[in-house]
Amino acid sequence: MSNNKQQTAVEWLAEQMEILHYDYWAEHISKDEKNQRLKQLKEKAKAMHKEEIIKAHGIKFDYSYSQIDPKKITGEQYYNETYGGNK
């Protein structure tokens, strides 16, 4: 059995933060650059996590509205309703 596990957004962010931490403490980057890169990493990780949620949810049917005519919910709708969209 091969290990083709994909890296999650959390794993990716942890790895990138370790690299950033090393670069800062080794004085390869300034404090301002560290802060700028940290902000970029957080935004990318949030976008990656959103995609993970959307893919994992897929398309489901919500029967709480009607047993006969359920509401179709996409992964993106689920994310927006649960996490507030692009916040």
Buried (B, 14 or more C-beta within 10 A) or exposed (E): EEEEEEEEBEEBBEEBBEEBEEBBEEEEBEEEEBEEBBEEBEEBBBEBBBBBBBEEBEEBEEEEEEEEEEEEBEBBBBBBEEEEEEE
